[in-house]
Amino acid sequence: MCKTILLSGMLFLFCVFSHHNKYKNVLPHTSAGNLKIAPQLSVERPDYPSPVISTNNREYVLVKTKDERYTWFDATVENGASFNYKKGLYGKGNQLLADENDFPHFAKYGIHAVKELRNTKIITGLSVAKITVDARPLGASGVGFVAPDETILSVIYGDNETVNNMQLSHCDMARPLFHFWNIMHDFDKLFNADESPAKPEPVALIYNGLKIEFKVHGSRGWQESVFNDEILGTGHLELWRETTSEEKEFLKKHYANLNQEELNVLEQKLKYLHTGEMVFFYINRYGFYEGHTEYRVDPVTVAFLFGLKSIEELHRLANGDLYAYFTTHFIENPE
Amino acid sequence: MLISRPILLKILNKMKTWLKYLLVIILSYLVIPAFCQNREAEIDSLVEKMRTVHKDWSSYSEALVRIGEPAVPALIENALNKDLKPWNRRISMVTLNNIHSALWVEPALQILFDEEEPEENRNRVTAGLVGFDLSEVKQKLWARFVETENQFYKSNMANLLMTADTALAYRAFFELYHTQDGHIRRNALQKLVQLRQNEATNWYVKALVGTDWMTANLAMDSLINAAKPDDRQLMAAFYATETNEEVKWRIVYVFGERKNIAYIPFLCQALKHNSWLVRTEAAVGLLHFEKDLVIDEINSLQTDSLPGVRENANWVLSRLKASKF
């Protein structure tokens, strides 16, 4: 009897905790003592999984430097000091904040409930129609946050379906992007005292065994958010990795119907991201990845780039047509 | 101090009034020239630095702006001195613009109309002329507006025409409104309405149906806050067959935000619209009214044949019931 009660209690607690953990992609754990943490550097590539969570709950990512050295960087996704270009504040910002007022289910589970999206007509106090008009090209930004035939809700709804089908949460999508952003943001600060020509310069992240390269370009001024929030953007961020020979073979085999140009487009869509830092915050806060614009962070690209899902899984989830998936706009509103 | 304050006050109290006046006069002859000499020396030093400084000029400029009028003649010399580097002339012009003295008007006009001056300098001085009566040079200003090709310079000339000749200003802004976009078009709309207030609704409706997002937003905000907009024009634009869905959305947004009960039937009708933008905005617009004012109209929509209309009506009702009203 006691055993049954104890087991039921444990099961209940397990259910409560597993439901409330918004990450569905579990990262491996290790002791921080095993890692050569920045500013320490090593010549040998460490034989630990990256990213990894230390016993003190910090998230470490292995970074490769220009001079072929490695360091573990504390890239923990967390709420930090204010991040506001207008006020010259460069803290981490609210990386874990989700819009609880408009999306209580999303804030709790990291994924939208369709019923909740159907009932959404206001986000951050603005009507979704107004956000949509502002978000279209030549509105609040030249290239727009959604394509002319998309709405803010059709895009959130479409991407929610994709993330849900991958059995991941929006937090799982935002986490690797924030890891990258936190490294970009803080790497230089950590090595600031080092004025030597050999000052380490990060050139790649090692993520789930994959080498992810990047470029960061600044710009003059900043982009205002389409929501009524504090999020601003200024950077042009590029991330990419090489496709493995197995992945190339898979694409050739399963997409033989595509001509070479289309195949190149598909490969590029899978392995390359061009975006700005606003989207990272948007994903975690609203589950918004931007529509089909040049700044879109497609969740399938995130999953492929950072090794969250294999090409076989993504192909299957896209009903055997990743090309159609990438090139089809979201035009269905959840009503 | 050689003499402490209480002792000094005691002495002053015992002095006769005429003696006090005499003391003040003697002191003013001694102190004021010394103060003036110091001020002149400070101006000379700052203006001299402005002749050669490259970066970090703003602290000198700010100090001169604080001094104000007494610094103007020396700065004008810098601004007109073609032997100085263009940069140093330009920062003197900026400082003069910020002081905004009437003494700067004539030299600024001289630079503005001097064809041998670089275009950038000619444009730079316009900020210092804003607000002054320029009616005597109105034709020259118009000629300059016509002649310059740079859209920003044109816009600055149009701003100067506001205090030179309002008919010419209207002509200039009319042209800018129809040929430019973004900030320039938005500014042109503001000025056109300022010049002809009786045409306000016309201009706003025109801007609302235009393609420029920034200008259309200004028109929307202005129509929301206007005391007596001509609603018939807005309605006509809404029902016109050629009006696209974004424009219809803007009109619904204006009616919702104006919070006038006369618009409730219009907003309820808009709940049935086939455009997602329009019906969604109508639902949100209805939340601006008290429940009792809306409930009868909404109830009748709950039996509508279209499920989307019923859902929208239900959404409005549930939100109104949950609100404080």
Interface residues (C-beta under 8 A of the other chain):
Chain A: N119 K121 I122 S127 V128 A129 K130 T132 V133 D134 R136 L138 G139 A140 T151 N333 E335
Chain B: T211 W213 E246 W249 R250 Y253 W276 L277 V278 T280 E281 A283 V284 G308 E311 W315
